[in-house]
């Protein structure tokens, strides 16, 4: 009897050990663990494939998974072609030159109202598609946790009760185009599953009743069908959408009850869901969804393996190692978010780098990330949850190129190219100009319908030029000449045509930008934001023109046309420094800088590739550094302040100016104050779900370790002082160069890179590291002014080692 008892105890001990080991092993190496279900949608676990998003709340017995689709903006007001403002342009210019900016703002609103357009029109709002609910019998829970695995995009909920241990895993498959949910347990599984409308608050009743004509859930054959018809569809929106849900059980009994699936005593449940909008008839979209569900199969591991080959391959291209401590690895997301407000660390920043990179990957596919990525749990998202082009979208995509996910930039390019006709109409109606004009806000359409007396974004003309810079930057990173010829150059050309028609020649032989706009600031003299010669506009025009000339030379455009563009460039205004020693935000007398503002649009020339005029002038560089610090002063009073993406732009500028102290300061604020319990990011300290800095945070870290422009790479331009050792691998530099690895500690720096084409590159190593004891293998080189001049061969790995010992 004693022997049997001893054997039993030994077996029990072994089982406990195996169970504990298994639990530890299941914690994702890249991801996070949370110990509480989400109290609000902003803290949900996130998954996405760039077309659909899933937000997993994590309640064990009453689970809600909020489903989203990239194209589901709720049609509210039909887009309108802007009124013809060309008859008023002379008056707008005259009033502006006379300093009557209030009259210009009021005239703009009057033109719109006289044309019968009524009040300001917001873009269609990004809203939830449906809720997938899973109800299971309630019991006493212990050992609860939820987590996300960034490498697989699985959102996992696990718990134990008196019946056994259960897990529920959800991911949105990039390979198969379906939302996959698996439920498993050590005891039989009983559940009710349904697909229905996301609930709304009582004050939203009127909105929903007026905009959604019909919702219906039916179980047809072996599929649950959720159907929605919009009440006010328009030319640029879907007429509605459908969701289909398929349940696969292993063992047990599956039945239908009151629009739900009821499962009893199953060993495993797999739920496959897919959503598709339709225009006109839904026949083709329904067929597409059915094919997706049927082709996905019924094996979770097979689905997961395909996900790893698609999503996982993209995610794992880049890795950052900053010595995360064992204690930091074990922090739950709730503890991390609350404790980091008192101070951050390199290890915490590594975890946030991994989280933010994941968020953007999940958000990008059909479209680039909108303000909320690809997720929404509200019917009234701030700023409609749209694409805001005066800074937000640009920061959210800022890690796609240097973060080695360049193919995802196609979502950004495709989105804009779909709206080109709208952009052309904007240019013609506003200014009688050729080319394109991109509005500050877009979602389903590209018409500039957002006019306002104070926030007069109808006068923001820089959107197309800014967008064109990313078309050209894609070429700089990839050297894809076919893309340059067929997509980038045509877009750049239309953006430049607009400026050639729009600008006014001044008496001094310099062009004047009037009307102009510096998002979203006003000079100290008045509260109206319309102005003359916003520095941002001038910087955008100069960059666009220079990029056009460079591209034209590559493509063999006629020398005569290039000379014409060079002459155009010579007539653009020079940058100015104020009496306070900062870059002037408006290059016009009588407009004084307003430093207490969240934007720093006049630093545009330092957001990405530095402006040539600034690089050539020590005075402008000094002024730029002071401008960055002036804009940070107000932020330091408010834990970084609202609109975190503006701080990313300040950080990018600080890196280009090699201002390590300020860049490190900015990174610390971004790390400490802008995170949710679901490791999403926020617009303001501690609130307002927003994905902008999920792009900006890893982009800033990457640039602080390696920054590039054509023919020039800087290692450690602003490496933080407390990053004594670390490793960054897999990122890209301009010139079609892959930085395979940068590894450093207190003794040495090791750099491995490769180029996909022959070229000469200058490599500068910052952080006080001198080229005294070093070696270069795989490339010819010489030293000039303390920098390495490397002669790179195609596809040949180059290894550089530099000793830091004196």
N, C-alpha and C positions, 0 to 999 in steps of 0.2 A: 504493500500500500504506500509505504514511504517513497519507494522508487518511482511509482507512478506520479506522486505529488511533486517530487523533485523534477521529473521530466516535464511535467505540466508548467512548473514555474520557470524552468529554463526556456521552454518554448514561448511562454508569455513574454519573458524578457527579450527574447530574440525578435518577437513580433513588434514590441514597443520600440526596440532599437531600429528595426527596418522602417517602421512607420515614421519615426522621427527623422531618420535619414532621408526617406522619400519626401517628407514635407520640406526639409531644408533644400533638397536638390531641386524641388519644383519652383523655388523662388527664382525668377528670371535674373540672369546675369545683367541684362540691360532692360530695365523696367522698374516697377515700384510695387510695394505692398501697402495696402490701406487697411485699417482695422475697423472702419465704420462704413455703412452704406451711405450713399449720397443723400444729404438733407435737401439739396436743391439741384436742379439740372446742371448748373454750372460746375458742380463737383463730380459729375458722372465720369465713369471710365469711358475712354474714347477709342474708337476704331474707325477706319475708313479706307476706301480704296481709290479716292479721288473722284468717284462718281456718286457713291452712297456713303453715308456716315451712320454710325450707331453710337448711342449714348446709353451705357449700362448703369442703371441706378444702384443695383447690388443688393436689393432686399431679398433675403433667402426665400420667402414664401409668397410674396406679392411683387414679383419682379416686373419692372418696366424697362423696356429697351426702346428709346426714342429713335426713330428712323428718319434719316434725311436723304435728300437727293439734290445734287448740284444744280439742277435746272428748276427747282421748285420755289420760285419767287411768286408770291400770291398776287395775281393781277388785280390792281386796284383802279388806278386811273390810266386810261389809254394814253400812250405817248402822243405828243403833239409836235408837229414841225414848228420850230421856233419862228416867231414873227420876223418879217423882213426888217432888219434894223439899219440897213444901208442908207435909207434916206436921212437918218439921224446922225450918221457918223461925223459929219462936219461939225454939228452942234456939240456932240459929245467931246470932240477934240478941243473945240473952242472953249467950252466951259472948263475942261481940264487944264488947259494952258492958263486960264484966268484964275486957277486955284479954287474954282467953285465945285469942289468934289461932292458936296451934299446935293447940289443940283443935278450932277451927273448920276448919282445913285438914285435919286427920285425920278429922273427922266427914264432910266432903265425900267423901273417898275411900272411907270405910267405907260410906256410902250406896250408892255406885256398885257396890262389890264385893258387898255384901249382896244387891243386886238381880240379881246374876249377870252383871255386865257385864265382869268380868275386868280385864285391864290397860288402861291408857290407849290409846285408839284414835286413830291418826293418820289424816289424810285420805288418799284415794287419790292416788298419786304421778303426776306428769306425766312421761311417758316418750316415747322416740322411736317414730315410727310405722313407719319402714322406712329402709333404706339403698338409695339408687340408686347403683350402681357402674358406672363406665365405665373399661374397660381398653383401653389402646392400646399398640402396640409400643414398647418402651423404646429410647432412643437417647441421645446426648450432648446435654444441654440447655445452651443459652446464652440470654441476654437474657430470663430468666424474670421475670415479675411477676404479681401478682394484685391486683385492685382492686374497689371498690364504687362505683357511681354512685348517690348518694342520690336523685336526681331521677327515676331510672327503676327503682331497686331491682335493677339488674343486678349480679351478682357475676361478675367476669370473671377468667379465667385465661389468660395468654398466654405462649408460649415459642417459641423457635427451635431446631431441631436440624438435622442434616445433610440432612434431607429437605425442610425448608421452615419456614414460620412458621404457627403454629396459634393459634386462640383458642377458648375455650369460655365461653359466656355463659349465666347462669342467673338467672331472676327468677320470683317468684311473682306471678302476674297478679291484680290486684284486680278488673279488668274481666271476665276470663274464668274465673276460679276454677281455674286450672291452674298447675302448675309448668312453666316453659318452659326448655329447655336447647337451645342451638344450638352445633354444632361446625363450624368452618370452617377452611380452611387453604390454603396455596399449593401443597400437594401432596395427592395422594389420601389419604383418611382411612380407616383401618382400626380397628375398635373392636368390643368385646363389651360388651353392656349387660344389666344384671340388676337385679331388685328383690327384696330379701330382708330378713330380720330383722336389726336392729342387733345386733352381737355384745355379749356380756356377759362379765364376768370370772368366774373359776372359783368365787369365793365367792358369786356371784349365781345359780349353777346351780339350787339348790334353790328360790329365789324364783321364777325364771322357769318352772321345770318345774311349780310348783304353781299358777301364775296364768295361764299361757297353755296352752290345751288343744291348739291346732292352728295351725300355719302352713304355708302351701302356696303355691308359685309355679307357675303354668301359663301356657302361651301358647295362648290360645284365639282362633281366627280371626286377626284382625289386632291383637289386644291382649294384653299381658302382664297377668296377673291375680295379685295377691298378696292372699291371704285369711288372716285371723286370727280365731280363736275364743277368747274368754276362758273360763277355767276357773271363775271365781267371779263372774259378772256379778250385779248386784243391781238393785233397783228404780230407782235413779238413774243407772245406768251403761249404756253400750252393751253389747250382747252380743258385739261384735267390730267389725271394720272391714274394708274392702276398699280396695285400691289398684289402679288401672288405669294402664297405661303404653302409650303409642302412639309408634311410631317412624316418622318421615317422612324419606326419603332423596332426595337429588338425585343421580342417577347412581349407579353402583356396584351391588353385589349385596347383598340382604338375605336372610338365612337364619336358621333356628332351630337351636340346639344346646344340649342339656342345660339347658333352662330359661333360656337366654340368647338374645338377639338378636346375630347376628354380621353386621357390615357390612364389606364389602370395597370399596376403591377408590371411595368416595363423594366427591362434591364438597362436599356439605353434609349434616349430620344435624340434624334437629330432634326432640327428645324432649318429649312432653307427658305429664305425670303428674298424677293427682288422687286424693285419698283421701276416704273418707266412712265414718263409723261407721254401724252399723245396730242396730236393736232388733227382735228376733223374726226376721223374714226380711230378707234383704239384696236382695230383688228390686227394690224401689223405689230403694234407694241405688245399686245397680249401674246402673240405668237413668239415674239422674241424672248419674253420673260419665261414662257413655258419651256422653250428650248434650253434656256439657261439652267432652269431648275432640273430638267431631265438630264442634261449633259453633265451636271455636277457630280452625279453618282450618289452613293449612299454610304460612303466610307469616310469617316472623319479624318483619319490619318492620311488618306490619299488627298483629300481636300487641303489639309494642312501642309503637306509636302509641296503641293503646287503653289501654295501661298508663300512658303519659304523661298521657293525658286524665283518668285516675282518680287513681292514686297521685301522679303528678307535680303535678297541680293542687292536691291537698291539701298536698303538701310545700312547694310554692313560694309559698304564701300569705304566709309569713313569711320575712324575710331579715334577717340581722345582718351588719354590716360594721364590723370593728374594725382595719382596716389590716394585713391579713396580709402579711408580707414575702415576697419571692420565695424566700428561704431556707426560711421556714416552709411555704410552699406545696409545696415539693419534698421535705419530710421524709416518708420512708416511715413507716408506722404504727409499725413496730418502733422506729425511731429516735425518733419523737415520744414514745412511751410511756416509753422509757428515759431520754431527755434531760429530759423535763418534770419528772421527780422532783427534779431539781436546781433547778428554777425554771420558772415558767410565764410567759405573756405574753398580752396582749389577742388577738394573732393566733392563738395556740394555742387560747385559749378560744373564739374564733369557730369554729374547726374542730371542737371538741368540742360546741359548741352544735348545729352541723349534724348531727354524728353521733348525738347523743342524741335529737334530734327525729326523726331517721330511725328509730331503734330503736323508739320508742314508736309511731310511725305503722304500722310493719310488724307490731307486736304486737297491734294493737287492731282488732276487727271483730266476730267471733262473741262473744268475751268481752273484758273489759279485760285488760291485761297481767297475767300471774301473776308469781311471783317471778323467773322466768327469761324473761319476755316471752312468746314463743311458741316458744321453742327448748329442746331438751334433748338431750344426748348421753350421758346416763347413765340406768340403770334405778333408781338410788337417789339422786334429787336431794335436796339439803339441804332440810329442812322440807317434804318431798314436792313441792317446786316449786309449792305451792298458792297460794291467795289468802289472804294474811295481812292481816286487817282492822284491826289495831291500829297501823297506820302505813304499811306497805309499799305496799299498793294505792293508798292515798290520795296518796302521793308520786308514784307512777308515772303517775297520771292528772292530776297537778297542772298540766300544761302544755296540756291539751286545750282548756280554755276560753280562757285568756289567749293561747294559741298558735294560736287561730283554726282549731281543728279540732273545733268544738263538736258536730258531728253524730256524732263518734266516742264521745261520752259515752253515746250510746244503748247501746253495748256494756255499759257499767257498769250502767246502769239496767235493761236487759233481764236481765242476769245475776241481779240481786237480785230482780227481780219474779218470775222463774221459781221462786225458792226461798221465796216468801212463806209458803206453807203450812208449810214446815219451821220458819220463823222464829216463826210463831204457836204451833206446838207447843212450841218452846223456852220461850217466855214462860209458857205455861200449866203446863208440867211443872216448871219451876224455881221459879216464884213464884206460880202460880195467877193470873197477870195476863192482861189483855187485851193486844192489840197484838202487837209483834214483838220478838224478841231475836236479834241476829246474833252468831254465834260468832266467836272470834278467827281460827279456821282453817276454811276451806271449800274444797272443790273440786267433786266431783260432787254433793254434797248440802249442805244447810244446817243439819243437826242439830248441836247442841253436844255432841260426843262427846269433847272434848279436856279431860279432867279430870286434875288432878295435885295432889299435896300441897304442893309448893313453888310451882310455876308454875300456880297455881289460876286458870286463865283461864276456868273455868266461872263465876267471879264477875265477869268483865268484862262490864258491862252497857251500855257506851257505844256499841257498834257500830252499832246502828240509828239512833241520833241523829246520829252522825257521818256515816253514809251519807245520811241525810235532808238534811244540810247541802248536799250536792252536787246533790241534786234541786232545792233552792231556789236554789242558786248558778247553776244552768243558767238558771233563770228570770231572775235578776238580769242575767246576761250577754245573754240573747236577748230578754227581755220577751215570751216566748211564753206568753200567757195561757191558751191551750188546754192546753199542757203542764202549766202550774201547776194547772189545774182537774182534769184527768183523771189525771195521774200524780204530780206533786210533792205536792200537798196530801193526797191519800189516803195516800201513804207517810208523810209527816210526821205525819199524824193518828194512824196506828197506832204510830209510834215514841213519840209523846207519851202515848198511852193507856197504854203500858207503864209509864211513869214515874208517871203519876197513880195507878195501882194499886199500884206497888211501894214508893214512898217512905214513910218512917215519920215521923210528926210528933213533934218533940221538945217538952220542957216549956217551952222558950223561944219556942215558936211558929214555929220554923224546921224545915224538913224535914231528915231525916237519911238519907244513902245508906248502907244497911247490908244485906247485905255490899257491899263496894266493892273496886275494884282499879285501881291505877295502873300501866299496862304499862311495863315488866315489872320494876318496882322494888319494893324492900322498905324500910321505915324502918330506921333504925340500931338500933332496939331489938331486932329479931328478923329471921330470915331468911324468914319467911312473907310472901307478897305480898298475901294478903287483908287488908282493912283497913276503916276507916270513913271516909266523906266524902273520897274521892279528889278533889282539885281538878278533875281532868279531867272526872269525872262531872258535877260541879256546872256547869262551863263548858258542857258539852254540853247539859245540861238547859236552862240559861238561853238559849243560842243557839237551840235547837229551839223553845222557847216563844215567844221574840221573833219568830222567823221565821214560826211558825204564826200569830201575831197579825197580822203584816204581810200575810201571804198571805190571811188571812181578810178583812181590810179590802178588799183588791183584789177578792176574789171575792164580797163582799157577804154574808158570814156574819153571823148575828144578833149585835147588839150585846150581848145578854145572855151569849152564849157567849164573846165576846171579853172581857167584864168578868170572867168566871169564870177565864179563863186569866191575865188580869192579876193577879188575886188569888193564883192558884197561883204565879206568878212572884215575888210579893212575899214569899213564905215560904221562898224558897231562901236558903242560907247566903251570907254575905258572904265575899269573898276575904280572906286574911290574909297579913301580912308577918312573917317570923320575926325573932327577935332579931338574926340575922346580916344582916338587910336583904334577904332574897330572898323570892320568892313561896313560900308553904308548899305542899308537894305533897299534904299531907293536912290537912284542916281539922278536926283532932281532937286534943285534948290527949293527950300521951304518944306521939305519932308524930313522930319527928324526921327532917328532910330528909336524904336520902342523896345527896350531890352527885356521887359517883363512879359515874356510870351513863350508859349510852349513850342512854337515852330522856330526854325532857324533856316528859312528857305534861301537866304542869301549865302549860305554855305553850300548850296547845291553843287558847286564846282569842286567840292571835296567829298561828295558822297561816294563816288565810285572812282573812275580814273581822274586823277587831279587835273584841274584846269591848267593849261600851259602857261597862261599869264601869271597865275599864282606861283607855279613852280619856278618861274623866271625872276621872281621879285621877292627879296627878303623882307621888304616892307609889307607887302601883301600877306606873306606868311605870318609875320609877327601880328598883323591886324587880325588875321584869321584865328590865331591861337587866343587872342584876347576876346574875340567874338564868342568863341566856344565857351570860355570861362565865364563871360558875362551872362550867357544864357543858362549856364549851370547854377549860377548864384541863386536865382529864384527857385530852381528845382530843389536845391539843398534844404530849403525851408519847409518843403512839403514831401519829404521822403521820396524825392524823385519827381513828384508832381504828376499831374494828369498827362495823358497822351504819351505813353511810354515809347512809341515808335520815334517820337522826336528826339528822345535821348539816344536811340540807336544812331540816328543821323549825326548827332553830335559826336558819338563814339567813332563812327566811320571817319569823320573829319579829323578827329584827334589822332587816329592812326596814321592818316595821310600826312599829318603835320608832325608825326613822331613825338607826340605829347603823351608820354607814358603815364604820368601821374593822373592826367584827366581821363584818359581812356580807362585806366584801372578803376578810377572813382566811378565812372559811368557803369562799368561792368558790375561793380559791387551793388549799386542801386538796383540795377535790373535783376540781380540775383536775389536781393533781399525782400523786395516788396510787391512783386507782380505775378504771383503764382496761386493757383487754386489747389484744393485737396486732391483733385484729379490730375494734377501736374499739367493743366492747361495754363495759359498766360492771360493777363488782364490788361486793360487799357489804363487803369488808374491803380494806385497802391491799394491792393486788397479787394478790388471790385471791378466789375464790368468785363465779363468774358470776352476775350479778344485775342486773335492769333498773330497780330503784327510782330510782336517781339519773339514769337516762336521762330520766325525767320531771322530776325535781327540779332538775337542772342548768339546762336552758333556762328552766324556770319561775322559778328564782331570778334568772337574768340579766335576764329580762323585767321582773320586779318591781323590780330595782335601777335600771332605766331608766324604767319607768312602772308605777305601782301605783294601784289604784283601790278604791273602795267606792261604794255608791250615792250619786250626786250629788257625788262628789269624786274628782278625779284628781290624782295627784302625779307630776310629771316630775322625774326624778333624785332620788328619795328617798335613795339610797345609791350614786350613781355612783362607781365606783372612781377614785382620784386619777390613775392612769396611763392612763385612757381619755380622753385629751385630745381625740380626735375619733372620730366613728363615726356609724352610722346603723342604726336599727331600723325596720322597716316591716312593716305588715300585722297587728299584734297587736290584741287586743280589750281593751276596758275594760268594767267593769260599767255597765249602762245602755244596752246595745245600741249601743255606740260603737266605731267602728273607728279605730285610730290608724294612719292611712295612712303616716305617716312622722314620725320624730323624727331630725333630723340636726343634728350639733353639731361645732364645732371651737373653737379658742381665741378666735375673733372673734364668733361668733353661734350661736344656737340657732333652728332652724326646725322648727315643729310643724304637721302637717296632720292634721286629724281630721274625721270626719263621724258624725252620729247618724241612726239610722233612725226616730227619733221626736222630737217637740218636747220640750225639757226645759231646765232650768236646772242648770248644773254649775259647781262651784268648781274652778278649775285652779290648783294650786300648783306653782311651779318651785323646786326645791331647789338644792343644790350651790353655795350662796352667790350665786346669780344674782338680781339685783334688777330689778324692773320700772320701769326709768327710760327707756331708749330702746327702744321696742317698737312693733309694729303688729299690729292684728287685722283680718282681712278675712273677711267671710262670716258674721259674727255680731255682734249687739249685746253690749255688755259694760260692766262698771264695775269699779273696783278697790276692794277692801275688805280691810283688814289685810294689804296686800302681795300679795294673791291676785286672780286674775281671776275675776269672776263672769260666766260666758258664758251667753247665751240662744241655745240651739241650735235651728235649724229642721230639719225632717225632710229628710234626704238632701242637705243643703247642705254643701259642703266649706268648712271653716274653716281659715284659714292664720294662724299666729302666728309672728312673728319678733321675737327679743329679742337686742339687742346685748350682748355681754359686755365690750365695751371701756369703760373708765372715763373 
